[in-house]
Each structure stands twice: as structure tokens, then as C-alpha cells.
């Protein structure tokens, strides 16, 4: 399952996280993660699904070659990072994050409308 191990390592690199940090995010022992990342072992289905949920990726993204270029852009990567971070937060923190994101979106929209109306 070299694609799987390559993708795990790539995700850690892209997010500037250590293997230990990825292991903690995914509720895995560090040794188990190291075995997955080195291609020595493969996760069972339940573990694969948990890893995907915690990292904000789909099983296809971890197991198959990328076929859809639109899903690999920087915005998609940022959204996956947000989803991965949110997956480990308690509901109260998620509520706070949603409020902050909505406030930022309103601010950006208002700023954009103001600059367009002043032209």
C-alpha cells in the first residue's frame, strides 16, 4: 500500500506536522503510525476511516492516484486542514469557530461591497 504510506507522509509534510502529531490527531500509537507511514503495515477499515476523518481527506485521496486536478488546489488543501482540525474539537469550540468564520465572511463581503460602490 505504498500510495497510502506516501500520502500519509505527504500530508504530514504539507501540514508541517511530525509523525507523532499526526498519530495523536488520529488516535494512533506513534509506532502504529510509523508502521503505516513506512508501508510496513496497513490499517483495517475502521482505522482507515478514522484516519481520513481526522485528516479531512477521503479514502480515495489516501488510497488512489489523484485524478481530479480541481481537488488538489491550495484552497481544497486549506479546507481539508480546517476540517481535520475541527474533527478533534468539542462542539462548543466548533460553535465558536463557526461564529468567527461567519463574522469574517460578513466583514469581507461588506468590505467588497463598499469598495465596489465607491467606484
N, C-alpha and C positions, 0 to 999 in steps of 0.2 A: 504494500500500500504506500508506495513512495510518494504518490501525489498527496496523500493525506499528511505524511510527515513533512513534506516540502511546504505545504500550505500552512501547517501549524508554525513552522519556523518563520515563514514569510510574514504571517500575522504578527508574531512577536516582534520581529524586526520593524515592520511598518509602524507599529504602535509604540516602539521603543520600550518594550517590556521584557523582562527577563523570563526565562522558563519557569522560575519559581513564582513569579507574579501571575503568569498565565495559569499555572497549576492551581493557585489559590482562587483565581476567578472562576475556574471550572470545578472547584471542589474535588481536586485530584491530589493524591500524594505526589510530591515532586518526582520521585523515582518513576512512578507510572507515566507522568507526563514526559519525562526524559525518554522512556521506552517508546512512547508514541512518536515523539519528535525525531528519534533516531531510526524509526522504522523497525525496531525490534519486535514490537507488539502492536496489535490493533485493538481498538475499543469495541466493546459489544454495542449493540444497537442503542440501548438506553443511555449509555455513556456518551456515545456519538451525538445523540440528540441533546443531551445536557451541554456538551462542549459547544455545539452550534448555537444553542440558545444564549449561553453566557458570552460567546464571542460575537454574537449578532451576525452570524453567517448561516447559510443553508447547507444541508448535507451535500448538495450538488457542488457548492463552492469549495468544499473541502475534499470531495472525492473525485470530481470530474474536471477535465480540462475546461478552461474558460472559453465559452463560445460567443458570448454576448458582450461586445465591447462597451455598450452603454452602462453595464453594471459594474465596470471596473474604474470609472472615473473618480476623481477626488471627492466629489460630493457624495457619491454612493459609499465610499470608504468612510467619510465622516459620519454619515447616517448610521452605518453599521457600528462604528465606535460608540456613538451615543446609545444605541440600542443595547450594546454589550454592557456599557456602564450602568444603564438603567435596570438591567436584568438582576442586578445584585442589590438594588436599593429597596428599602421598605416603602410601603405605599405612601406614607406621609412625606418622605423625601421626593418621591415621584410627583406628588401633587405640587410641592414647592417648585420643582424643576419645570413642570408644565406651566405654572403661573409665570415664572420668569421668562420662559420661551415665548409665551403669548404676549407678554409685555414688550419684549424685544421686537417681535413681529409687528405689533401695533406701532411702535416707535419708528421702525424702518418704513412702514407703509406711510405713516404721516409725514415723515421726512421726505420721502419720494414724492408724495402729492404736493407738498409745499414747494419743492424745487421745480416741479412741473408747472405749477400755477404761477410762479414768478417769472416764467419765460415769456 
